[in-house]
Amino acid sequence: MFGRKKDQAPDQQVTPASTAPINRSTDPQSAKGVPTPSRKAQEEARKRPLVPTDRGAAKVAARDARREEQARMRRALDTGEERFLPARDKGQQKRYARDYVDARFSLGEYVMFAALAIVLLTVVIPPQNDATLILFAAFWVMVAGVAVDVWLMTRKLKRLLIAKFGSVDSGVIWYASMRSMQFRRLRLPKPMVRRGEWPS
């Protein structure tokens, strides 16, 4: 009889946090306080013109990029850094072929010097002289010797490449042949090994 009425709800303790309104524009845990941009607005913000508005600045930037790329390539030709080498010199097999060619003595290195010497001597020696015929004969003997030397080199290099890599990439043998006929000091990329320092 003295108890609480059934329809009377118990007193509720109200905390200030539950009744205080949340200011979403200042509360760091709340939403951004700004409406989310539409998809069309986001796509417009990401758009970049295909043709730059400042063509002069774009040309300067492109020229600087080309110069930097060329500078990196020149450094790579001196140091042998694989990452920046020209496409014609990239690859593990070409690196191996370069080291093999640079480690050996090749007759082809001196063909151009011999040809230049013969041209100068033919100017000095009067025509219709037997010495001229001897010079030309010696030159063609040297050319034949270079052909045999290159053939022997490519045969051995091919066997080494197959033993090391399992196959031979196209163009590697021709690449090695052309390098063997260049003077050692003028080869690019520059030789990274000394004569007799064979690649493993």
Buried (B, 14 or more C-beta within 10 A) or exposed (E): EEEEEEEEEEEEEEEEEEEEEEEEEEEEEEEEEEEEEEEEEEEEEEEEEEEEEEEEEEEEEEEEEEEEEEEBBEEBBEEBEBEBBEEEBBBEBBBBBBBBBBBBEBBBBBBEEBEEEBEEEBEEBEEEEEEBEEBEEEBEEBBEEBEEBBEEBBEEBBEBBEEEBEEBBEEBBEBBBEBBBBEBEEBBBBBBBEEEEEBE
